[in-house]
């Protein structure tokens, strides 16, 4: 897509559909003309604050139209959008700042006290007034190079330190174009977004993608299954993507049986296994619920199953995209035969460009022309993929990625703790949750461990179980902590240990 950018598409739709709906949340709504005007006001405000083409700008705040306008303003000013997870504390945000060196933060009021404690934090512009009337100065020319970054999405790595996944105009336009080849109804559709913009699912799939394709976006900042059903009905939503638990909660409502979902033509889910019962419940409403597979490094969308495939093989996540090649390989990189597990590798237009200023990790992960996911899968004789495990030490808790190394790194800074290991255990509420196993040389209480972690970790990363080992943790011949041996030693942690945090709610 030579000399073409995301901003070209947005500008084209504002000219062609100026009075059509573009964006709304419970407090604000915009036509395409109004959204472009707000975007330009925000861009001028950011330029006035010192943003220049190529500068990274962080946005910290809840899902909202204000957040969306700030993001578009950053792109129009020539900046690189850096969405920040609002559940992070100052300790974790400091690591992100060190990695990305942002020029400016755009921050919601409820997070400005946290930012004040961030090491080397840049200047701050209030999110609530980012598009207020102000400077009438000129804006930079629209970018023409499709290889320039649109956004850097901070995501945790296996080392426990953040890495930044880079998406360019070219990679995003290619991904969104592929969507239309597989689901033409996404073109000029109306999407409901309930996912935070700090994640690829919310930012790319739920916001930029629908807009680039000429559609509109309805934001639901605070999840409520009854509200979601009403929005789908009243706003005639055509596309919705969310983790499995959201669909389960809607299907469990008494109002679900009589809900009008006739407008919903594309419904994707993932993050946790999808049961045949859930697929059947939505099928009874005329909605084909499709379980897809994706990760931050692949625009959160790798497979694109058909409705028939989702119903026929609920344990699979479908095939690769029309333009996306998906293979399962052995340790030497050779394709595995059908039915044999191996590492999932991906190549295609939606794969990220690499990691921000990390050539070594980019080469290791993307260097042979395919993204090495670290996930283990099996492809059957029909080409359908089934996820069977993860080579990376990661826990998916309520659809959120929690890297064991992050929790271990935080726990090890507690005085008296000499060894730690984090493993995932089954959980009725989140599907999977972190359990922290540790050895100490001084007396330490569970409450002290949790308080220490709470000061350093986002709430969804908090260990729900704390297990004190009576002796040294087992180690492999290379002297790494042997988590396989730990799992064998503690086969059912929830059965014998106290669960911390809120009481699980029934589905």
Buried (B, 14 or more C-beta within 10 A) or exposed (E): BEEBBBBBBBBEBBEEBBEBBBBBBBEBBBBBBBBBBBBBBBBBBBBEBEBEEEBBBBBBBBBBBBBBBBBBBBBBBBBBBBBBBBBBBBBBBBBBBEBBEBBBBBBBEEBBEBBEEBEEBBEBBBBBEBBEEBBEEEBBEEBEEBEBBBBBBBBBBBEBBBBBBBBBBBBBBBBBBBBEEBBEEBEBBBBBBBBBBBBBBBBBBBBBBBBBBBBBBBBBBEBEBBEBBBBBBEBEBBBBBBBBBBBBBBBEEEEBEEBBBEBBBBBBBBBBEBEEEBBEBBBEBEBBBBBBBBBBBBBBBBBBBBBEBBBEBBEBBBBBBBBBEBBBBEEEEEEBEEEEBBBBBBBBBBBBBBBBBBEEBBEEBBBEEBBBBBBBBBBEEEEBBBBEEBBBBBBBBBBBBBBBBBBBBBBEEBEEBEBBBBBBBEBEBBBBBBBBBBBBEEEBEBEBBBEBBBEBBBEBBBBBBBBBBEEEBBEEEEEEBBBEEBBEEBEEBBEEBEBBBEEEEEE
